[in-house]
């Protein structure tokens, strides 16, 4: 009888440790799956205020749960080994201990409790947060110390709050929700785009300097308004000596208001007198950070500079938003064919048409200098003009006059050109 009692007393701590570890596993599963909406609903109930604290700092609670659960499992393994050594040899004791703990850890602590935690998150989360909050007060410094040691001996950048709750887990939850039909495909892609925005650099989203529309500071208001109307942009960078010297931003509304109030200003006043200060950002800046700053400071357009201080391009708040929601559809897409003859001496072509195809249609041959470093009609016009073509831009080449039509799309790129026979010498404007 005494022997049985001793054996029972030896087994009871093991049962208690395994049971508590299972409780912690269920609590962890419930806490990681509970939504903020449910937390708000439970705020008035027992443990609700602690759940509010958990939503603000989940790592603080989850790390201590993991620590205590591991302590329980390892302690139970030691006690099981001690009992088995009384009846078996050392080798068999180790083997049986491993087998027993694998089964207990996988089934009793792993599958069962975690399933219950996900099935009833509100119940297990309320109970688990009370226990974890108590443990966090006692063992919080220990978890911070262990995380610091782990980060110190781990190559690469560590996690300040530990790697036990991270973006990957949230991404996985989003994927699971999508598979179950709870999240639509476009919503699923949008959520992932938000995560990716945190790793996206500004230079990946900017409009390159070769595609920029800009104006010199000494141009008149009339010239600036004409450029704005032809290009479709409401904000145009103002340059000084060259494109690497951007001194401000011209707002069409400022120019139009001045021209309306003082008609003589159209021809007498210069753009440089009405421009606003430009905002400059490095090309290696994280897009998500820039979006927050642009929202906070009400900035619509920023100048992107490279590591040498030169102009790399421009970026707008729409460029960043487009990375999240996808390309914004254009209501002016007119479905222009690659090349269409309007009459014997007139044709319309896409700006993306290859210049070799253009030469074949017009029965002409381009000089090597004409086609150097360019492949499309749009590229050819930009080369001859020395800047991005806008609506109305014209070049004359090999007896043909090429005129860009209205821009389309959010970035106002020229989509088509009109090609007419001409007797003028090769020139551009």
PyMOL commands that set and color helices and strands:
alter all, ss='L'
color gray80, all
select helices_A, chain A and resi 2-33+36-41+48-56+58-84+90-119+121-153+167-179+185-197+202-204+209-211+221-231+252-261+265-268+271-273+287-297+317-325+355-362+377-385
alter helices_A, ss='H'
color red, helices_A
select strands_A, chain A and resi 207-208+214-216+235-239+246-251+280-282+301-305+311-316+339-343+346-350+394-397+400-404+407-408+413-414+416-421+427-428
alter strands_A, ss='S'
color yellow, strands_A
deselect
rebuild
show_as cartoon
